[in-house]
Every structure is written in C-alpha cells, then in structure tokens.
C-alpha cells in the first residue's frame, strides 16, 4: 500500500518545510515547564550535577524516541502521527483509543492547561484579567460554576489560534515559527547573561546529596523532566502537510530534540549561575527569581513577556497537532464524518480545527482540566510505550516495507525508549494508583464510541 499520499491528505497543502518542522518540534515542547519546574525538582533532589544529569537522561529518552518514531514517520508520512503508527501496528481499536484519549484530554487538555498559564502571565500586564478575578458564577446541579477573567482570556487565545490555522496552514505555520524564534532568542539570552554576570558559582560536589533514598528522588525528578519534554512526538501528526515528509520528519525530529536538550541544559545552568541551590529549592517561579537576581526588579517583567510568548507559541503548534489527529480519525471513518472535511479554499481540516479548539476552550472554563490531565497521564505514557514497541512489530510484520529511514541503533535505541517510558508507567502505578485507574477508565469510555463507529460503517472507511 502506498501511504505517501493517501486521498484525504492529497487535499491538504504540504506547506511545512524542514526549518518550520524543526521549529514545530521545539515549540511543541517548550511551554511553561522550564520556567516553573526546576524549583520543585531541586527541592526533591538537591544536587546540581544530578539535576543536570536528569535533563540529559530525559533528553536521551526523548532522542531515542525521536529516532524510533522517525522510521515510522518516514514509512507513513500521513496526518495522524502516533495514531497512524498504532493503527498500522496493532489495528483500529488501539489507534482509536489513543485518538479518543487525545481528543478527550491529552492534547486538548494540554492546550487548555498551557492557555491558562498564558493567561496567568498575561495578567501581569493587565491585572484585571487575572485568574483570580471572578466574572461569573453559574448555579449548576453540582454547585456554582465559577469563571474567571483569566479563564476567558485562555479560551479566547485558543479560539484565536484556531482561527489563524483555519485560514491556512501557512499562516498558522508562520505564526508558530515567529513565536518559536522569539522564544528561542529569549531563552538563549538567559544563559548568556548568566555566564557574563555569574553572581553564583555552582557547587558540583558532593554529587549524591545526603538525603534518604537519592535513587528514588532521582526517579521522581525524572517524571517532571519527561513531562517537560512532552510533545516532541507531535510533529508526525501533521505529516500530511510537510514537504517531502519522508525526509523532513526524521531530520526535524532529531534536530529539534537535540536543540531541546541544549536549551534545557543551558537554561538550568543559568539558574544555577544566578542563584545558589538553597534559593532555587521549592521556588515555583524560578525563572522570575533568577532573572531578577541577574538584572534587577525589571527581570519579572522580562520573564512574564517570555512566558507569554512561550506558551502562546507552544499552543500555536499543538493546535495544529490536535486538529490533525481529529482529522485523521475522521478520515478513517472512526469519528464524526464532518471532521474529515477540507475547506475548499483554504485547504485546511477546518471542521476538525473548530471542534478541537472549541472543546479545548471549554476545558479552560470548567476548571477541571488539570485533574483530568493528571488522570490520563498513565494512559498517555502507556500509549507511548506501545508506540515504541510498534517499530519492533512492524519490522516483523512488514519486513519488506519501504523504509526511507531506518532507526539508528536498532534495536538498542528503540529498546532504551521503551524501557525509559516503561519505568514511568510502573512508577505512576506505584505512586498514583488511583489516578492510573481513572486514566484507564477514561480511555475505556472510548470503547462504546469505537463500537458505534464500527457499526455505522461510514462510507470510504477502510475499517
């Protein structure tokens, strides 16, 4: 089967080149985590060298995943990404359940969460639009439904990004590329300033801190690190709109992840050059404190502007990914048929964009998306493990399939990726058994929907 240009993707515009694809990988990942998580990580593991090692280890797992997914992305350069890989390796049920989880909360909830982060820092410049400013309280059967000004700002930001993408992949791509460049410039400035001024000299001894069970602490820190790298695999979701996807996807994945490792290491080193570890531990807005220590009180405003750009750029990219996942499911006949529509003029999956952005905007108003996102963490990581195992299954099932790119270091590199995520799955089950169970239940709710769409047998569906 020639999967290079399926009929649904043939209606889309391949307007994303190598540079933009690489920027997509970077901006899909860098949202608010790098500005917020290092403080809590230092509180758990008070060791500069081990903290830096954790970022390297997380990058190594992400890079091994990128090399693994690159082979499958080159094999199946279609819209849908991991959804397509799971479909080809395991069949429609596993793929549908992944897509269901993405539509329910993994992608849409992630966009909602980042949007609220955007609104929180945007209110630094317009205080009346903060998340603490309640504008309406609606009586509901379960109690009052309170909506803040910040939540409305978050919802509007998602709808605005959806509108930009509605009118063409090139306009949406230009926006996210511009925001990503600004984000990278701002992040690059931080280590440069820190290296120039370096009011603090990091202490790299002792390597192992005098705490109870440092190995367990390192494992807890790795959870935060891996979620900071979350999103690198979104690029193949829009493979149907990437120029020469068989070549571009592998190069962009590897190049983007390497850049992420360098960015995360340099920014964390900058924090350590700006503040002693004792002042980093437990600080939520660590970037704000570090920049203020370097350049004075004006640092808070600089960081707020950087986070606004960072979060908006992150969502500009993820909006593309989540709408294409929805489009891929509909094109397969496993979602509402209307979501497979392509705009006759703009040649975008406009209905899928509208549906996913509307749902994500609604999640910002419910105030429950963060809890839902926590619940689905177990399922999300589990699907990542299945995605890593898919390369082994496809090598066995389809040994003669065309592979423009073959994963470097196979089978050790894909095995490293699977093992790394596997540890996170086990850790989540042990540390958060209730959330893990709820995550499974949320995914299982997709079973009735799957059976319904199978029974409907939408025309042109290959199922």
SVG drawing of the C-alpha trace seen along z (x, -y; Angstrom):
<svg xmlns="http://www.w3.org/2000/svg" viewBox="-29 -47 62 58">
<polyline fill="none" stroke="black" stroke-width="0.4" points="0.0,0.0 1.4,-3.4 0.9,-5.6 2.8,-8.5 -0.2,-10.3 -3.5,-8.9 -6.6,-10.5 -7.5,-12.5 -4.0,-14.0 -3.9,-14.7 -6.4,-17.5 -4.1,-19.2 -1.3,-21.7 2.2,-20.5 3.4,-23.9 5.7,-23.0 9.4,-22.9 12.4,-21.5 13.1,-24.7 9.5,-25.1 9.1,-21.4 12.2,-21.6 10.7,-24.7 7.5,-22.8 9.3,-20.1 10.9,-22.7 7.8,-24.9 5.5,-21.8 7.7,-21.1 8.7,-24.4 5.7,-25.8 5.9,-26.8 7.6,-23.8 11.2,-25.1 10.1,-28.3 8.3,-26.6 9.6,-23.0 13.3,-23.4 12.5,-24.8 10.4,-21.8 12.9,-19.4 15.7,-21.0 13.6,-20.5 13.3,-16.8 16.9,-16.3 19.3,-19.0 22.3,-18.2 23.4,-20.4 25.1,-17.6 22.2,-15.1 19.7,-17.7 21.6,-18.4 22.1,-14.6 18.3,-14.2 17.8,-16.7 20.4,-14.8 18.7,-11.5 15.3,-12.8 16.7,-14.2 18.3,-10.8 15.0,-9.1 13.2,-11.7 16.0,-11.4 15.8,-7.6 12.0,-8.1 12.6,-10.6 14.9,-8.1 12.3,-5.4 9.3,-7.5 11.4,-8.9 11.4,-5.5 7.7,-5.1 7.1,-8.7 9.1,-8.2 7.2,-4.9 3.8,-6.6 4.0,-10.3 0.3,-10.9 -1.6,-13.1 -2.1,-11.5 1.3,-10.7 1.3,-8.2 -2.4,-7.4 -1.2,-6.1 1.7,-4.2 -0.6,-2.4 -3.2,-1.7 -0.6,-0.1 1.0,1.9 -2.0,3.0 -5.1,2.2 -8.0,-0.2 -9.0,0.4 -5.7,-0.6 -5.4,-3.6 -8.9,-4.7 -8.5,-4.5 -5.3,-6.7 -7.2,-9.2 -10.1,-9.2 -7.7,-9.9 -6.1,-12.7 -9.4,-14.3 -10.8,-13.9 -7.9,-15.4 -4.3,-14.6 -4.0,-17.1 -7.0,-19.3 -6.4,-19.4 -2.7,-20.1 -3.6,-23.1 -6.1,-24.3 -3.5,-24.0 -0.9,-25.9 -3.5,-28.5 -4.3,-29.2 -0.5,-29.5 -0.5,-32.1 -3.4,-34.0 -1.7,-33.9 1.4,-35.7 -0.6,-37.9 -2.4,-39.3 1.0,-40.6 0.5,-43.3 -3.3,-43.6 -4.1,-42.7 -7.9,-43.0 -7.7,-39.9 -6.2,-37.6 -7.4,-34.1 -8.2,-35.4 -10.8,-37.9 -14.1,-36.1 -16.6,-37.4 -19.5,-35.0 -20.8,-32.2 -23.5,-30.0 -25.6,-27.7 -25.2,-24.1 -26.6,-20.8 -23.1,-20.1 -22.7,-23.6 -21.5,-27.0 -19.6,-27.1 -17.2,-30.0 -15.5,-31.5 -12.6,-34.0 -11.4,-36.6 -8.2,-34.7 -10.1,-31.6 -11.9,-33.7 -8.6,-35.0 -7.3,-31.5 -10.3,-30.3 -10.1,-33.3 -6.4,-32.7 -7.2,-29.1 -10.0,-30.2 -7.8,-32.9 -5.1,-30.4 -7.7,-28.1 -8.9,-30.9 -5.4,-31.6 -5.0,-27.9 -8.5,-27.8 -7.4,-30.2 -4.4,-28.1 -1.5,-26.0 0.9,-28.6 -0.5,-31.4 -0.6,-29.1 2.9,-27.9 4.2,-31.4 2.7,-32.4 4.2,-29.5 7.6,-29.8 7.8,-33.5 6.8,-32.9 9.3,-30.0 12.2,-32.2 11.3,-34.8 11.1,-32.2 14.5,-30.7 16.1,-34.1 14.7,-34.9 15.8,-31.6 19.3,-31.9 19.7,-35.4 19.3,-34.0 22.4,-31.7 24.4,-34.4 23.6,-37.0 24.2,-34.4 27.6,-33.5 28.5,-37.1 27.5,-38.1 27.5,-34.8 26.9,-36.1 27.0,-32.5 29.4,-29.6 27.5,-26.2 28.7,-23.5 29.1,-20.2 30.2,-18.3 29.0,-16.1 27.3,-14.5 25.0,-12.4 23.2,-14.6 22.8,-13.5 19.1,-12.6 17.1,-9.5 17.0,-7.3 18.5,-9.6 17.7,-7.0 14.0,-7.3 14.4,-11.1 16.0,-10.9 13.1,-8.8 10.6,-11.4 12.6,-14.2 12.6,-12.2 8.8,-12.3 8.9,-16.1 11.7,-16.1 9.9,-13.7 6.8,-15.9 8.9,-18.9 10.0,-17.0 6.4,-16.0 5.2,-17.0 8.3,-16.1 6.3,-13.4 3.5,-15.8 5.3,-16.6 4.2,-13.5 0.6,-14.4 0.8,-16.9 3.0,-14.8 0.3,-15.2 1.2,-18.9 5.0,-18.6 7.1,-18.9 8.9,-15.7 7.7,-14.2 9.8,-11.0 13.0,-13.0 11.9,-16.0 10.2,-14.3 13.3,-12.2 15.7,-15.2 13.3,-17.6 12.6,-15.2 16.3,-14.5 17.4,-18.1 14.6,-19.5 15.2,-17.2 18.9,-17.8 18.2,-21.6 15.8,-21.0 18.5,-19.2 20.9,-22.0 18.2,-24.7 17.1,-22.9 20.7,-22.3 21.8,-25.9 18.7,-27.4 19.1,-25.2 22.8,-26.0 21.8,-29.7 19.5,-29.3 22.5,-27.8 24.7,-30.7 22.2,-33.2 21.1,-31.6 22.6,-29.2 20.7,-25.9 19.3,-26.8 17.5,-29.7 16.3,-27.6 14.7,-24.8 10.9,-25.0 10.6,-28.2 7.7,-28.0 8.5,-31.0 12.2,-30.2 12.8,-32.0 11.4,-35.2 13.6,-35.0 16.7,-34.1 16.4,-36.9 15.6,-39.4 18.8,-38.3 20.7,-39.0 19.2,-42.2 17.2,-43.6 13.5,-44.2 12.8,-44.5 13.5,-40.9 10.0,-39.9 8.5,-41.8 11.0,-40.2 10.2,-36.7 6.4,-37.4 6.8,-38.6 8.9,-35.5 6.4,-33.1 3.5,-34.8 5.4,-34.2 6.5,-30.7 3.0,-29.5 1.3,-31.1 3.9,-29.6 3.5,-26.2 -0.2,-26.2 0.1,-27.6 1.9,-24.3 -0.2,-21.9 -3.4,-23.3 -2.0,-22.0 -1.3,-18.6 -4.6,-18.0 -6.7,-19.1 -4.8,-16.8 -5.3,-13.9 -9.0,-14.5 -8.9,-14.8 -7.0,-11.5 -9.6,-9.7 -12.5,-11.1 -10.8,-10.3 -10.5,-6.7 -14.3,-6.7 -13.8,-6.5 -15.0,-9.9 -17.7,-12.4 -17.6,-12.4 -17.7,-16.2 -14.3,-16.4 -12.8,-14.8 -13.8,-17.8 -11.2,-20.0 -12.0,-23.6 -12.4,-24.1 -10.5,-27.4 -8.0,-27.3 -7.4,-23.5 -7.3,-23.0 -9.3,-20.5 -11.4,-23.4 -14.1,-21.4 -11.5,-19.4 -9.8,-22.7 -13.1,-24.2 -14.2,-21.1 -10.9,-20.6 -10.3,-24.2 -13.9,-24.7 -13.6,-21.7 -10.2,-22.8 -11.5,-26.3 -14.4,-24.8 -12.0,-22.9 -10.3,-26.1 -13.7,-27.3 -14.5,-24.1 -11.6,-24.3 -11.3,-20.5 -8.9,-20.0 -5.8,-19.8 -7.3,-17.0 -8.3,-15.2 -4.9,-15.7 -3.4,-14.1 -5.8,-11.1 -4.8,-10.4 -1.1,-10.6 -0.9,-6.9 -2.7,-6.2 -0.6,-8.7 2.7,-7.2 1.3,-3.7 0.4,-4.6 4.0,-6.0 5.3,-2.5 3.0,-0.9 4.3,-3.4 7.9,-2.4 7.1,1.3 5.3,0.7 8.7,0.4 9.5,4.0 6.1,5.2 6.3,3.5 9.8,4.8 8.4,8.3 5.1,7.9 6.3,5.9 9.9,6.6 9.8,5.7 8.0,2.3 9.8,-0.7 11.8,-2.4 13.4,-5.6 14.9,-6.0 15.8,-3.1 16.2,-3.8 19.8,-4.4 21.0,-1.9 18.1,0.5 17.2,2.5 19.0,0.9 17.9,-2.7 14.1,-1.8 14.6,0.5 16.0,-2.4 13.0,-4.5 10.5,-1.7 12.4,-0.9 12.5,-4.6 8.8,-5.1 8.1,-1.7 9.8,-2.8 7.5,-5.8 4.4,-3.6 5.4,-1.4 6.3,-4.4 2.9,-6.0 1.1,-2.8 3.1,-2.6 3.0,-6.3 -0.5,-7.2 -2.6,-4.1 -6.0,-5.9 -5.0,-8.3 -3.8,-5.4 -7.0,-3.5 -9.1,-6.6 -6.9,-7.1 -7.7,-3.6 -11.4,-4.2 -11.3,-7.4 -9.7,-5.5 -12.2,-2.6 -15.0,-5.0 -14.0,-5.2 -15.0,-1.5 -18.7,-2.2 -17.8,-5.0 -15.5,-2.7 -18.2,0.0 -20.7,-2.6 -18.5,-4.0 -17.6,-0.4 -21.2,0.4 -22.1,-2.7 -19.5,-1.8 -19.0,-5.4 -18.5,-5.4 -14.9,-5.3 -13.8,-4.0 -11.1,-1.3 -12.4,0.5"/>
</svg>
